[in-house]
Amino acid sequence: MANVKYNTFGRAIAKNDMDGVALKAMFMATSYTPDPDGHQFVSDIVASRASGTSDLALASFTITINDTDDATDFDVADLVTGTITATTAQVVIYIDTGVESTSELLCALDLLAGSTPTTFSVVSGVLTATVNARGIFSI
């Protein structure tokens, strides 16, 4: 599965001061298939949250103008769970309003081992997802 930017991404960026939003990450069940047209809010996908996980508040959110690649890079600190028992292959990033039906989805990202999409099964352990040096996504 490839990384997916939800169609609501542009609207969410346009209507929010991204410096002031709370971003969260939701680890997804392996059966989850992103639908960029139909999935807009956390309420659309919450039933597909990976069992045994809870959403993570994303720290150190930054937006950087990348003149070299003519892009805007969005970055966060690495994702580190508490102790969990779960199986997951992707994470969804969203703007948290505190209400699932208004918390807009931004993107679904594959978890990778090297450059290969991979399913991770964690048994009473900590899952650490290292964010690429360029960030979680660019536009």
matplotlib code that plots the C-alpha trace (Angstrom):
import matplotlib.pyplot as plt

x = [0.0, 1.3, 1.1, -2.2, -3.1, -6.8, -8.7, -9.6, -5.9, -6.0, -9.1, -7.7, -4.5, -6.4, -8.8, -6.3, -3.3, -1.2, 1.2, -1.6, -3.3, -2.9, -1.8, -2.3, -1.4, -3.6, -2.1, -4.4, -5.5, -3.9, -7.3, -7.6, -7.6, -7.4, -10.2, -9.1, -12.6, -14.8, -12.7, -12.7, -12.8, -11.6, -15.2, -15.0, -12.0, -12.1, -13.5, -10.3, -7.9, -5.4, -6.6, -4.5, -3.3, -4.3, -3.7, -0.5, -0.1, 2.6, 5.4, 7.6, 5.4, 7.2, 6.6, 9.7, 10.0, 12.3, 13.8, 16.0, 13.0, 10.5, 8.3, 6.9, 7.9, 5.8, 7.7, 7.1, 9.2, 9.5, 6.4, 6.9, 4.1, 3.8, 3.7, 1.3, 0.3, -0.8, -0.4, -0.3, 1.1, 0.1, -0.5, -3.0, -2.1, -5.0, -5.9, -7.4, -10.3, -11.3, -14.3, -14.0, -16.6, -14.7, -11.1, -9.9, -7.6, -4.4, -2.6, -2.1, 1.5, 2.9, 5.2, 8.4, 11.3, 14.0, 11.9, 9.5, 6.0, 5.9, 3.4, 4.6, 3.4, 4.3, 3.7, 3.9, 6.5, 7.1, 6.7, 9.0, 8.4, 11.3, 10.2, 12.1, 14.6, 12.4, 9.3, 6.0, 4.9, 5.7, 3.5]
y = [0.0, 3.5, 6.5, 8.4, 12.1, 12.4, 14.8, 16.9, 17.6, 20.8, 22.1, 21.4, 23.2, 26.2, 26.7, 26.1, 27.9, 24.8, 26.3, 26.1, 22.7, 19.5, 16.6, 13.0, 9.7, 6.6, 3.2, 1.2, -2.4, -4.3, -4.6, -0.9, 0.5, 4.3, 5.9, 9.5, 10.3, 8.8, 9.2, 12.7, 12.5, 10.3, 9.1, 7.6, 5.3, 4.9, 1.3, 0.4, 1.5, -1.2, -3.1, -2.5, 1.0, 4.5, 7.7, 9.5, 13.3, 14.3, 16.4, 19.0, 19.7, 22.0, 23.4, 24.2, 25.8, 23.6, 25.8, 23.0, 20.8, 23.6, 22.1, 22.7, 19.9, 18.9, 17.2, 15.7, 13.9, 10.1, 8.3, 6.2, 4.3, 3.2, -0.6, -2.1, -5.5, -4.8, -5.5, -2.6, -1.6, 2.0, 5.2, 8.0, 11.6, 13.9, 17.3, 16.6, 18.9, 16.7, 15.5, 12.5, 13.9, 17.1, 15.9, 16.0, 13.3, 14.5, 11.4, 7.6, 6.5, 3.0, 1.7, 0.7, -1.6, 0.1, 1.0, -2.0, -1.6, -3.9, -5.2, -4.9, -7.2, -5.9, -8.1, -6.1, -3.9, -0.3, 0.6, 3.3, 4.8, 6.9, 9.8, 10.4, 13.3, 15.2, 14.8, 13.0, 14.6, 17.5, 19.6]
z = [0.0, -0.8, 1.3, 0.9, 1.2, 2.1, -0.1, 3.0, 3.4, 1.4, 3.1, 6.5, 5.7, 4.3, 7.2, 10.0, 11.3, 11.2, 13.9, 16.4, 15.7, 17.7, 15.5, 16.5, 15.0, 14.9, 14.3, 12.0, 11.8, 9.0, 7.3, 6.9, 3.4, 3.1, 1.0, 0.2, -1.2, 1.5, 4.7, 5.9, 9.7, 12.5, 12.9, 9.4, 10.4, 14.2, 13.9, 12.0, 14.8, 15.6, 18.7, 21.7, 20.6, 21.5, 19.6, 20.1, 20.4, 17.9, 19.3, 17.7, 14.7, 12.3, 8.8, 6.7, 3.4, 1.3, -1.5, -2.8, -3.7, -4.1, -1.4, 2.1, 4.5, 7.5, 10.2, 13.7, 16.3, 16.1, 17.2, 20.3, 21.9, 25.5, 26.1, 23.6, 22.2, 18.6, 14.9, 12.5, 9.1, 8.8, 10.8, 10.0, 10.9, 11.8, 13.2, 16.7, 17.6, 20.6, 18.6, 16.2, 13.8, 13.3, 13.5, 9.9, 8.4, 6.7, 5.5, 5.9, 6.0, 5.6, 8.3, 6.6, 7.3, 5.1, 2.1, 2.2, 3.7, 6.7, 9.2, 12.8, 15.6, 19.0, 22.1, 25.4, 23.8, 22.6, 19.0, 17.7, 14.3, 13.1, 11.0, 7.8, 8.0, 5.4, 7.6, 7.4, 4.1, 1.7, -0.6]

ax = plt.figure().add_subplot(projection="3d")
ax.plot(x, y, z, "-o")
ax.set_aspect("equal")
plt.show()
